Amino acid sequence: MKSSIKSVHEEVKQDDEWEQVMAHLPSEIDVEASARQAKALQRRREIKSGVDLLRVVFAYAVCDWSLRMVGAWCGIIGLGDLSDVAILKRLRKCQTWLGGMIFRILEVRKVQVKSRGGVRLRIMDGTWVSKPGSTGTDWRIHLSLDLGHLCVDGLEITDAKSGETFGHCSTYPEDIRMGDRGYAYSDSMGAVLVNAGKLVVRINWQNVPLETPDGRKFDLIANLQRSDATICEHEVRFHARGMCFPLRLIVGTLPQAVADKARHRIRKIYRKKGKTPDQRTLLAAGFILLVTNLSVTEWPAQEVLQLYRVRWQVELLIKRMKSILDLDHLRALEAQLSQVYLLGKMLAVLLLDGFFQQAQSCCPTWFFQTDRPLNIWRLTTLFFEHLRQIVRGHFTLQTILNALPRMERFLCNSPRVRPLQFAQARAVLSRLSGEGVSNAILAH
């Protein structure tokens, strides 16, 4: 009697904790209605609600379990009696549903952030993910990080053919969009400029055609050769999407050690290709070249260079996603399941943002301290482990043992042409020992 009462209390506790996680989703999202509308949940035979289906998605994408492991877990916690094939079929249908929820979260977040006012710095970057056995890029994840509000405010998952561009995330007037040299080309920069956004982007010496204010070609290399100042600035023009935009070109001289390291890296890359680097490329490697349309009165050249240094924060975000959330541990081969896995990971990232907002409310000064700055890495690790724990739920050893007789299809391997060495060794030892129970099992 006591054990049954205890199991009921454990189940209620699990449901309450999972409901608390669901509470971090915006109230504008109706999980049940959206699951039905996207046809992710049609037949309520084992998985009876959208909330339960989302938990199964997280078990696969956040806990990084195989389909069979997810099936065994569903049986242990009483979520449903599902085979690995049944779970696969349900996950395949979740792609549109997950994408719609992520889109809605970002739309709500955009409204919330805009209502707070202030300077909005949005740093753009992307990363690639490969499927098992692949040596190249199969998927690209494009992210926009709102550094001031410490949240992801733009997200898109594409195939390998889609390159980096500011166009992957919408630009709004007065946004400061920042990117590295991968975003420095006409169509990408034009996506920001035509929408009255602010731009800070690093360029190469040859990939962005600049003009002088009177329309002549701006000779960047000649200016670098003549430059003897640590920081200098030039007024330039830039054409994009049929329009001409005035920009500032800011040139900062890198320390000699940093410049030498950059040139060594360039020579090494060219040497592997059997080529010799262009002398202009080696010259430009000693400078940081930025173009921006920020006001010269509000943003002096020195401050723009300092602002660009924070671009590294989006790189750290991606590193945390790969190291803590195992973003690059894609286990699926087919496109549909791969996208469900990646969308599940990104939905978890957006939920973690909600945890961070609560942490800022709890300890606001931590996020602004310079003498003892907050370690975002450790806090992310704690929050992610908390999320995984809630997804898994609480179950005892006895719960597993009670469910074990029903777990054969999940925990025992399929028939093999080549017998498993472990089983062979056990069979031999059992024969030699003459154990009655073991012999009976082998005979069966």
PEMOBEL-V930985 format. One record per backbone hydrogen bond with DSSP energy under -1.0 kcal/mol. CO is the residue of the C=O (numbers start at 1). NH is the residue of the N-H. If there is no record, write none. Layout:
co=CO nh=NH
co=CO nh=NH
//
This chain:
co=1 nh=5
co=2 nh=6
co=3 nh=7
co=4 nh=8
co=5 nh=9
co=6 nh=10
co=7 nh=11
co=8 nh=12
co=9 nh=13
co=10 nh=14
co=11 nh=15
co=12 nh=16
co=13 nh=17
co=14 nh=18
co=15 nh=19
co=16 nh=20
co=17 nh=21
co=18 nh=22
co=19 nh=23
co=21 nh=24
co=22 nh=25
co=26 nh=29
co=30 nh=34
co=31 nh=35
co=32 nh=36
co=33 nh=37
co=34 nh=38
co=35 nh=40
co=35 nh=41
co=36 nh=39
co=43 nh=45
co=49 nh=53
co=50 nh=54
co=51 nh=55
co=52 nh=56
co=53 nh=57
co=54 nh=58
co=55 nh=59
co=56 nh=60
co=57 nh=61
co=58 nh=62
co=58 nh=63
co=59 nh=65
co=66 nh=70
co=67 nh=71
co=68 nh=72
co=69 nh=73
co=70 nh=74
co=71 nh=75
co=72 nh=76
co=73 nh=77
co=74 nh=79
co=74 nh=80
co=80 nh=82
co=83 nh=87
co=84 nh=88
co=85 nh=89
co=86 nh=90
co=87 nh=91
co=88 nh=92
co=91 nh=94
co=94 nh=98
co=95 nh=99
co=96 nh=100
co=97 nh=101
co=98 nh=102
co=99 nh=103
co=100 nh=104
co=101 nh=105
co=102 nh=106
co=103 nh=107
co=104 nh=108
co=105 nh=109
co=106 nh=110
co=107 nh=111
co=108 nh=112
co=109 nh=113
co=110 nh=114
co=111 nh=115
co=120 nh=176
co=121 nh=147
co=122 nh=178
co=123 nh=145
co=125 nh=143
co=127 nh=141
co=129 nh=138
co=129 nh=139
co=131 nh=134
co=139 nh=129
co=140 nh=158
co=141 nh=127
co=142 nh=156
co=143 nh=125
co=144 nh=153
co=144 nh=154
co=145 nh=123
co=145 nh=147
co=146 nh=151
co=151 nh=146
co=154 nh=144
co=156 nh=142
co=158 nh=140
co=159 nh=162
co=165 nh=168
co=166 nh=169
co=172 nh=175
co=175 nh=198
co=176 nh=122
co=177 nh=200
co=178 nh=124
co=179 nh=202
co=180 nh=183
co=181 nh=184
co=183 nh=185
co=185 nh=189
co=186 nh=190
co=187 nh=191
co=189 nh=193
co=190 nh=194
co=192 nh=197
co=193 nh=196
co=196 nh=174
co=198 nh=177
co=199 nh=293
co=200 nh=179
co=201 nh=291
co=210 nh=218
co=211 nh=237
co=212 nh=215
co=216 nh=212
co=218 nh=220
co=219 nh=223
co=220 nh=224
co=221 nh=225
co=222 nh=226
co=223 nh=227
co=230 nh=253
co=232 nh=251
co=234 nh=249
co=236 nh=247
co=237 nh=211
co=238 nh=245
co=240 nh=243
co=243 nh=240
co=245 nh=238
co=247 nh=236
co=248 nh=292
co=249 nh=234
co=250 nh=290
co=251 nh=232
co=252 nh=288
co=255 nh=259
co=256 nh=260
co=257 nh=261
co=258 nh=262
co=259 nh=263
co=260 nh=264
co=261 nh=265
co=262 nh=266
co=263 nh=267
co=264 nh=268
co=265 nh=269
co=266 nh=270
co=267 nh=271
co=268 nh=272
co=270 nh=275
co=271 nh=274
co=278 nh=282
co=279 nh=283
co=280 nh=284
co=281 nh=285
co=283 nh=286
co=284 nh=287
co=286 nh=254
co=288 nh=252
co=289 nh=203
co=290 nh=250
co=291 nh=201
co=292 nh=248
co=295 nh=299
co=300 nh=304
co=301 nh=305
co=302 nh=306
co=303 nh=307
co=304 nh=308
co=307 nh=310
co=308 nh=311
co=309 nh=312
co=310 nh=313
co=311 nh=314
co=312 nh=316
co=313 nh=317
co=314 nh=318
co=315 nh=319
co=316 nh=320
co=317 nh=321
co=318 nh=322
co=319 nh=323
co=320 nh=324
co=320 nh=325
co=321 nh=327
co=326 nh=329
co=334 nh=338
co=335 nh=339
co=336 nh=340
co=337 nh=341
co=338 nh=342
co=339 nh=343
co=340 nh=344
co=341 nh=345
co=342 nh=346
co=343 nh=347
co=344 nh=348
co=345 nh=349
co=346 nh=350
co=347 nh=351
co=348 nh=352
co=349 nh=353
co=350 nh=354
co=351 nh=355
co=352 nh=356
co=353 nh=357
co=354 nh=358
co=355 nh=359
co=356 nh=360
co=357 nh=361
co=358 nh=362
co=359 nh=363
co=365 nh=368
co=374 nh=376
co=375 nh=379
co=376 nh=380
co=377 nh=381
co=378 nh=382
co=379 nh=383
co=380 nh=384
co=381 nh=385
co=382 nh=386
co=383 nh=387
co=384 nh=388
co=385 nh=389
co=386 nh=390
co=387 nh=391
co=388 nh=392
co=389 nh=393
co=396 nh=400
co=397 nh=401
co=398 nh=402
co=399 nh=403
co=400 nh=404
co=403 nh=406
co=404 nh=407
co=407 nh=410
co=407 nh=411
co=408 nh=412
co=420 nh=424
co=421 nh=425
co=422 nh=426
co=423 nh=427
co=424 nh=428
co=425 nh=429
co=426 nh=430
co=427 nh=431
co=428 nh=432
co=429 nh=433
co=430 nh=434
co=430 nh=435
co=435 nh=439
co=436 nh=440
co=437 nh=441
co=438 nh=442
co=439 nh=443
co=440 nh=444
//
